Amino acid sequence: MRGSLKVVKTGDAEDPLTKGQTPLLTIDVWEHAYYLDYQNRRPDHVNAVIDKLLNWDFAAENLEKAQSVAMAQRAVPALGLLPVGDRNIIVPFDRGSR
């Protein structure tokens, strides 16, 4: 569903970006990320990341950007404009060619 927040679990180093999703925060739970410090205690690693490492300001900025892009994409066709790339640049287009 477009415009909603959800927790996404990916496998085999899959990237949410390839599915058109905008990650706000990510936590690496592959063993290489935590095994030396936490051995088999993955939940302890996740709790430590959440409690001590996550940059909530960065997540808020990502959410704000994603919301701006989503709003622009909804408004763009009505204005006769097309977004260009991922930079939120808007250019006019000929409605007859679409």
Backbone as a printed PyTorch tensor [residue, N CA C, xyz], in Angstrom:
tensor([[[  0.8400,  -1.1830,   0.0000],
         [  0.0000,   0.0000,   0.0000],
         [  0.8850,   1.2450,   0.0000]],

        [[  0.6380,   2.1540,  -0.9110],
         [  1.4250,   3.3650,  -1.0340],
         [  1.0990,   4.3250,   0.1050]],

        [[  2.1500,   4.9240,   0.6670],
         [  1.9460,   5.9210,   1.6940],
         [  1.7800,   5.3750,   3.0880]],

        [[  2.0690,   4.0920,   3.2820],
         [  1.9310,   3.5250,   4.6210],
         [  3.2970,   3.1440,   5.1700]],

        [[  3.3760,   3.0260,   6.4790],
         [  4.5950,   2.5800,   7.1400],
         [  4.4530,   1.1130,   7.4890]],

        [[  5.5340,   0.3640,   7.3240],
         [  5.5080,  -1.0420,   7.7100],
         [  6.9240,  -1.5230,   7.9820]],

        [[  7.0220,  -2.5530,   8.7900],
         [  8.2940,  -3.2230,   9.0340],
         [  8.4420,  -4.2760,   7.9510]],

        [[  9.5790,  -4.2620,   7.2800],
         [  9.8060,  -5.1690,   6.1610],
         [ 10.9970,  -6.0550,   6.4750]],

        [[ 10.8110,  -7.3250,   6.3050],
         [ 11.8940,  -8.2950,   6.4720],
         [ 12.3370,  -8.7270,   5.0720]],

        [[ 13.6240,  -8.6170,   4.7980],
         [ 14.1390,  -9.0330,   3.4990],
         [ 15.1520, -10.1440,   3.6990]],

        [[ 15.3850, -10.9040,   2.6710],
         [ 16.3540, -11.9840,   2.7480],
         [ 17.4060, -11.8720,   1.6650]],

        [[ 18.4980, -12.5480,   1.8710],
         [ 19.5690, -12.6220,   0.8760],
         [ 20.0230, -11.2450,   0.4110]],

        [[ 20.1950, -10.3260,   1.3320],
         [ 20.6800,  -8.9700,   1.0640],
         [ 19.7890,  -8.2010,   0.1020]],

        [[ 18.5100,  -8.5570,   0.0670],
         [ 17.5570,  -7.8360,  -0.7770],
         [ 17.4020,  -6.4100,  -0.2660]],

        [[ 17.2210,  -5.4870,  -1.1780],
         [ 17.1360,  -4.0740,  -0.8600],
         [ 15.7170,  -3.5690,  -1.1180]],

        [[ 15.0560,  -2.9530,  -0.1410],
         [ 13.7020,  -2.4320,  -0.3630],
         [ 13.6290,  -1.4190,  -1.5090]],

        [[ 14.7390,  -0.7480,  -1.8110],
         [ 14.7400,   0.2330,  -2.8940],
         [ 14.3890,  -0.4020,  -4.2280]],

        [[ 14.7550,  -1.6770,  -4.4180],
         [ 14.4670,  -2.3430,  -5.6870],
         [ 12.9790,  -2.5960,  -5.8760]],

        [[ 12.2110,  -2.4550,  -4.8090],
         [ 10.7570,  -2.6360,  -4.8860],
         [ 10.0220,  -1.3080,  -4.7930]],

        [[ 10.7590,  -0.2130,  -4.9760],
         [ 10.1380,   1.1020,  -4.9240],
         [  9.7960,   1.5670,  -3.5260]],

        [[ 10.3710,   0.9320,  -2.5110],
         [ 10.1100,   1.3100,  -1.1230],
         [ 11.2110,   2.2430,  -0.6320]],

        [[ 10.8900,   3.0900,   0.3220],
         [ 11.8540,   4.0200,   0.8990],
         [ 12.1470,   3.6150,   2.3320]],

        [[ 13.3060,   3.0200,   2.5860],
         [ 13.6210,   2.6480,   3.9720],
         [ 13.9030,   3.8880,   4.8200]],

        [[ 13.3280,   3.9270,   6.0010],
         [ 13.5920,   5.0230,   6.9280],
         [ 14.7810,   4.6880,   7.8110]],

        [[ 14.8410,   3.4450,   8.2570],
         [ 15.9320,   2.9120,   9.0740],
         [ 16.1280,   1.4560,   8.6920]],

        [[ 17.3320,   0.9700,   8.8520],
         [ 17.5780,  -0.4580,   8.6360],
         [ 18.4250,  -0.9980,   9.7780]],

        [[ 18.2540,  -2.2810,  10.0590],
         [ 19.0840,  -2.9750,  11.0480],
         [ 19.6020,  -4.2480,  10.3910]],

        [[ 20.9090,  -4.3990,  10.3730],
         [ 21.5300,  -5.5890,   9.8050],
         [ 21.4880,  -6.6980,  10.8580]],

        [[ 20.7860,  -7.7820,  10.5700],
         [ 20.7040,  -8.8890,  11.5180],
         [ 21.3920, -10.1500,  10.9970]],

        [[ 22.2150, -10.0070,   9.9620],
         [ 23.0290, -11.1480,   9.5500],
         [ 24.1010, -11.3510,  10.6200]],

        [[ 24.5340, -12.5790,  10.7650],
         [ 25.4730, -12.9240,  11.8370],
         [ 26.7420, -12.0790,  11.8150]],

        [[ 27.2150, -11.6880,  10.6290],
         [ 28.4580, -10.9020,  10.5760],
         [ 28.3140,  -9.5700,  11.3140]],

        [[ 27.0990,  -9.0990,  11.4740],
         [ 26.8780,  -7.8080,  12.1100],
         [ 26.9780,  -7.8710,  13.6320]],

        [[ 26.7440,  -9.0220,  14.2090],
         [ 26.6530,  -9.0590,  15.6780],
         [ 27.3740, -10.2160,  16.3490]],

        [[ 27.8270, -11.2170,  15.6230],
         [ 28.2680, -12.4580,  16.2580],
         [ 29.4410, -12.2560,  17.2240]],

        [[ 30.4080, -11.4300,  16.8720],
         [ 31.5580, -11.2500,  17.7670],
         [ 31.1530, -10.6630,  19.1190]],

        [[ 30.1880,  -9.7800,  19.1090],
         [ 29.7540,  -9.1520,  20.3660],
         [ 28.6480,  -9.9100,  21.0730]],

        [[ 27.7550, -10.5600,  20.3040],
         [ 26.5510, -11.1350,  20.8980],
         [ 26.3780, -12.6370,  20.6820]],

        [[ 27.3210, -13.2740,  19.9880],
         [ 27.2150, -14.6900,  19.6570],
         [ 25.8350, -14.9900,  19.0550]],

        [[ 25.0640, -15.8660,  19.6400],
         [ 23.7610, -16.2360,  19.0790],
         [ 22.6000, -15.4090,  19.6500]],

        [[ 22.9160, -14.3040,  20.2980],
         [ 21.8780, -13.4980,  20.9350],
         [ 21.4440, -12.3410,  20.0250]],

        [[ 20.8340, -12.6910,  18.9040],
         [ 20.3880, -11.6740,  17.9390],
         [ 19.4510, -10.6450,  18.5780]],

        [[ 18.4810, -11.0480,  19.3970],
         [ 17.5980, -10.0350,  20.0160],
         [ 18.3650,  -9.0040,  20.8450]],

        [[ 19.4330,  -9.4290,  21.5170],
         [ 20.2380,  -8.4740,  22.2860],
         [ 20.8970,  -7.4540,  21.3560]],

        [[ 21.3710,  -7.9270,  20.2040],
         [ 21.9660,  -7.0270,  19.2000],
         [ 20.9200,  -6.0130,  18.7180]],

        [[ 19.7320,  -6.4890,  18.3720],
         [ 18.6770,  -5.6010,  17.8670],
         [ 18.3080,  -4.5720,  18.9350]],

        [[ 18.1660,  -5.0010,  20.1720],
         [ 17.8440,  -4.0630,  21.2520],
         [ 18.9340,  -3.0160,  21.4410]],

        [[ 20.1960,  -3.4310,  21.3480],
         [ 21.3040,  -2.4840,  21.4880],
         [ 21.2920,  -1.4660,  20.3500]],

        [[ 21.0240,  -1.9200,  19.1440],
         [ 20.9550,  -0.9940,  18.0030],
         [ 19.8300,   0.0060,  18.2140]],

        [[ 18.6650,  -0.4730,  18.5880],
         [ 17.5160,   0.4140,  18.7870],
         [ 17.7780,   1.3960,  19.9300]],

        [[ 18.3230,   0.9070,  21.0410],
         [ 18.5230,   1.7430,  22.2210],
         [ 19.6770,   2.7330,  22.0900]],

        [[ 20.7410,   2.3480,  21.3230],
         [ 21.9650,   3.1470,  21.3720],
         [ 22.4500,   3.6890,  20.0300]],

        [[ 22.0060,   3.1240,  18.9240],
         [ 22.6230,   3.4920,  17.6530],
         [ 21.7060,   4.1590,  16.6330]],

        [[ 20.4300,   3.8960,  16.7090],
         [ 19.5480,   4.4490,  15.6810],
         [ 19.5350,   5.9680,  15.7310]],

        [[ 19.5750,   6.5670,  14.5580],
         [ 19.5480,   8.0130,  14.4280],
         [ 18.1190,   8.4070,  14.0530]],

        [[ 17.3410,   8.7620,  15.0510],
         [ 15.9250,   9.0520,  14.8370],
         [ 15.7190,  10.3250,  14.0340]],

        [[ 16.6490,  11.2810,  14.1160],
         [ 16.5550,  12.4900,  13.2900],
         [ 16.6980,  12.1290,  11.8150]],

        [[ 17.6150,  11.2110,  11.5120],
         [ 17.7980,  10.7290,  10.1390],
         [ 16.5280,  10.0490,   9.6450]],

        [[ 15.9110,   9.2370,  10.4840],
         [ 14.6670,   8.5600,  10.1100],
         [ 13.5630,   9.5760,   9.8470]],

        [[ 13.4830,  10.5990,  10.6810],
         [ 12.4610,  11.6340,  10.4950],
         [ 12.6850,  12.3930,   9.1880]],

        [[ 13.9410,  12.6740,   8.8560],
         [ 14.2510,  13.3410,   7.5920],
         [ 13.8500,  12.4530,   6.4100]],

        [[ 14.1460,  11.1600,   6.5000],
         [ 13.7700,  10.2380,   5.4260],
         [ 12.2560,  10.1630,   5.2660]],

        [[ 11.5330,  10.1500,   6.3800],
         [ 10.0730,  10.1200,   6.3220],
         [  9.5400,  11.3910,   5.6660]],

        [[ 10.0870,  12.5220,   6.0520],
         [  9.6490,  13.7930,   5.4760],
         [  9.9070,  13.8330,   3.9680]],

        [[ 11.0780,  13.3740,   3.5480],
         [ 11.3940,  13.3300,   2.1120],
         [ 10.4450,  12.3940,   1.3720]],

        [[ 10.1990,  11.2270,   1.9430],
         [  9.3100,  10.2540,   1.2930],
         [  7.9030,  10.8130,   1.1740]],

        [[  7.4320,  11.5010,   2.2020],
         [  6.0970,  12.0980,   2.1570],
         [  6.0300,  13.2020,   1.1070]],

        [[  7.0940,  13.9970,   0.9930],
         [  7.1350,  15.0640,  -0.0120],
         [  7.0970,  14.4930,  -1.4150]],

        [[  7.8670,  13.4490,  -1.6520],
         [  7.8970,  12.8130,  -2.9620],
         [  6.5310,  12.2130,  -3.2830]],

        [[  5.9240,  11.5280,  -2.3020],
         [  4.6160,  10.9140,  -2.5210],
         [  3.5650,  11.9780,  -2.8340]],

        [[  3.6030,  13.0960,  -2.1230],
         [  2.6460,  14.1720,  -2.3800],
         [  2.8730,  14.7480,  -3.7760]],

        [[  4.1290,  14.9390,  -4.1710],
         [  4.4460,  15.4810,  -5.4910],
         [  3.9920,  14.5250,  -6.5810]],

        [[  4.1770,  13.2360,  -6.3650],
         [  3.7810,  12.2570,  -7.3790],
         [  2.2670,  12.2260,  -7.5450]],

        [[  1.5260,  12.4290,  -6.4670],
         [  0.0640,  12.4650,  -6.5810],
         [ -0.3920,  13.7390,  -7.2780]],

        [[  0.2990,  14.8610,  -7.0330],
         [ -0.1180,  16.1500,  -7.5850],
         [  0.3730,  16.3610,  -9.0130]],

        [[  1.4680,  15.7360,  -9.3600],
         [  2.1240,  15.9970, -10.6380],
         [  1.2280,  15.7770, -11.8530]],

        [[  0.5370,  14.6510, -12.0230],
         [ -0.2680,  14.4750, -13.2400],
         [ -1.3420,  15.5520, -13.4060]],

        [[ -1.9320,  15.9770, -12.3230],
         [ -2.9770,  16.9980, -12.4040],
         [ -2.4180,  18.3370, -12.8700]],

        [[ -1.1310,  18.5730, -12.6280],
         [ -0.5110,  19.8360, -13.0030],
         [  0.1160,  19.7920, -14.3920]],

        [[  0.1260,  18.6160, -15.0360],
         [  0.7850,  18.4950, -16.3310],
         [  2.2960,  18.5220, -16.1890]],

        [[  2.8170,  17.9250, -15.1150],
         [  4.2520,  17.9110, -14.8460],
         [  4.7180,  16.4760, -14.6270]],

        [[  5.9770,  16.2430, -14.8770],
         [  6.5700,  14.9270, -14.6400],
         [  7.7430,  15.0470, -13.6810]],

        [[  7.8560,  14.1680, -12.6840],
         [  9.0610,  14.1600, -11.8470],
         [ 10.2230,  13.5780, -12.6480]],

        [[ 11.4190,  14.0840, -12.4180],
         [ 12.6060,  13.6010, -13.1190],
         [ 13.5310,  12.9450, -12.1140]],

        [[ 13.7870,  11.6440, -12.3120],
         [ 14.7150,  10.9330, -11.4390],
         [ 14.2530,  10.9270, -10.0000]],

        [[ 15.2200,  10.9190,  -9.1020],
         [ 14.9040,  10.8260,  -7.6760],
         [ 15.1740,  12.1360,  -6.9570]],

        [[ 15.2880,  13.2300,  -7.6860],
         [ 15.6640,  14.4930,  -7.0730],
         [ 14.4940,  15.4460,  -6.8740]],

        [[ 13.2820,  14.9680,  -7.1270],
         [ 12.1100,  15.7970,  -6.9190],
         [ 12.1180,  17.0240,  -7.8280]],

        [[ 12.7600,  16.8940,  -9.0030],
         [ 12.7560,  17.9670,  -9.9920],
         [ 11.5140,  17.7680, -10.8510]],

        [[ 10.8050,  18.8160, -11.1100],
         [  9.5720,  18.7240, -11.8830],
         [  9.7560,  19.4840, -13.1970]],

        [[  9.3710,  18.8280, -14.2910],
         [  9.4380,  19.4890, -15.6030],
         [  8.0810,  19.3800, -16.2790]],

        [[  7.7080,  20.3730, -17.0960],
         [  6.4270,  20.3000, -17.8000],
         [  6.4560,  19.2490, -18.9020]],

        [[  5.3120,  18.6710, -19.2090],
         [  5.2220,  17.7420, -20.3360],
         [  3.9720,  18.0630, -21.1380]],

        [[  3.9570,  17.5820, -22.3710],
         [  2.8210,  17.7880, -23.2600],
         [  1.7730,  16.7440, -22.9330]],

        [[  0.6170,  17.1640, -22.4310],
         [ -0.4290,  16.2060, -22.0400],
         [ -0.8480,  15.3100, -23.1940]],

        [[ -0.7510,  15.7740, -24.4170],
         [ -1.1520,  14.9720, -25.5620],
         [ -0.2090,  13.8000, -25.8280]],

        [[  1.0140,  13.8760, -25.3610],
         [  1.9850,  12.8010, -25.6250],
         [  1.9440,  11.7010, -24.5910]],

        [[  1.1850,  11.8750, -23.5370],
         [  1.1540,  10.8660, -22.4690],
         [  0.1650,   9.8320, -22.7250]]])
